Amino acid sequence: MSTAGVHIVAYPYPTAGHIIPLLDLTQRLLTRGHTVTVLVTPNNLPLLDPYLSSHPSSLNHLVLPAPDTSIPPPPQKRHISNMRALRDLHYPILLPWFQSHSSPPVAILSDFFLGWTHHLACELGVPRLVFSPSGAFGMSVAFSLSRDLPKNDDPENVNFLVSLPRIPNSPVYPWWQVPLHYRNGKEGDPDWEFYRNNMLANTVSWGFVFNSFAELEHVYFEHLKRELGNDRVWAVGPVLPPEDGDLQEQANRGGASSVPCHEVMTWLDSHPANSVVYVCFGSRTVLNSKQMDMLTAALELSGVSFILCVREADGRRAHDDHGVIPDGFEDRVDGRGLVIKGWAPQVAILRHRAVSAFLTHCGWNSVLEGIAAGVVMLTWPMAADQFTNSTLLVDQLGVGILVGGGDQNIPESTELAGLLRISTVGGRPERVQAKKLSDAALAAVKGGSSDQDLDEIVKLLADYKK
């Protein structure tokens, strides 16, 4: 591409699940000859190391203060409180930084949880692109719920149905699957109004960039273009490290593991193709004791080979009900089961020939990583957009099998054991569909629709600055 390089600010929401995909997109921009300044809080600075070493002259960073967490807000207020703190801390720093910069960025590419950066961009006279590490289906639902706060006429009924008829395929959710901040939202409440205004600021920003690809969610991209009233909606994913990339860099994407990556790969090498189920509920979900007991019992009963990655409760959640690996479990499954506590080299695991299926909470990063790897998805959504993502995988794409839902629908161990076994069987329709979708994902980022969309974005930005 001949477009002269442009300078863009990339501003992720400061949690690993949001930072990593935006950094992977940053890598794509850097390899196209553009300059990127990443805004980062001190605790997340190590995540930049592999990118900084690869692009020392074109990747810059600005370290911004992290919100004070010494007096944590109540759990139901934590997310909105963090969003507000980031705005209050960072807006007064970013405005003069831009204004005094010798070669100011031509655009702000910021996470959808940072909707207030639309107002910053307007004040600076630059376009703001929303980056969504979630899918277009999930974003369609979020916009609908933000515009029209759902009402439950029977608050005690957790199965009260919320329908969204304006969205393609008319999704319907029982009340317990509606994200907590919408269930708790009240018109006029300052926290709710702040959250809503942040989300609605995204709808009037200059453009929208999704970590997704056209073939995966075409109907929802078209829906969003109609809803937003313009065509500046792009799919540039899946933004994953290259398959021939450095294995150690893949392993270190976001945290330390209790088992070194090379040991995990050696363990997988000892297993036949399509024989292992990988089980992980993401970087934030902590299973409660009932969920953990049922899951480990199912893994033990199933007889399948597996890798189980578990997140242990941190200090903030140590007093909550959180599950622990049962005594003796690891000894009883020795040889066919590998337990990883903490971060796992997930991309590398999913890409290994031995892995057949992925039991997942359906966070969007995990969805894309599983799709790109072409594995069968066993879905157990827990919160947020995960129920929407599960519906996409199971009912619309045909690559998934629903096994549970949050703590309202915990499967029986014998039932889950059976599903674990069938997920490793060859020739299942989900496996056939998974291979097709994996090929489409790879084609999108190897000169296909996602590459073309990214090229279009930077061309428009280059023209915009003239």
Secondary structure, DSSP 4 states (H G I P E B T S, - for coil): --PPP-EEEEE--SSHHHHHHHHHHHHHHHHTT-EEEEEE-GGGGGGGHHHHHH-TTTEEEEE-PPPP-SSPPPGGGHHHHHHHHHHHHHHHHHHHHHHH-SS--SEEEEEGGGTTHHHHHHHHT--EEEEESS-HHHHHHHHHHHHS----SSTT-TT-EEE-TTSTT--EEEGGGS-HHHHS--TT-HHHHHHHHHHHHHHTSSEEEESS-HHHHHHHHHHHHHHHTSS-EEE-------TTS-HHHHHTSSS-BSS-HHHHHHHHHTS-TT-EEEEE-TTT----HHHHHHHHHHHHHH--EEEEEEPPP-GGGTTS----PPTTHHHHTBTTEEEEEB---HHHHHHSTTEEEEEE---HHHHHHHHHHT-EEEE---STTHHHHHHIIIIISS-EEE--BTTTBPPPHHHHHHHHHHTT-TT-HHHHHHHHHHHHHHHHTTTSHHHHHHHHHHHHHHHHT-
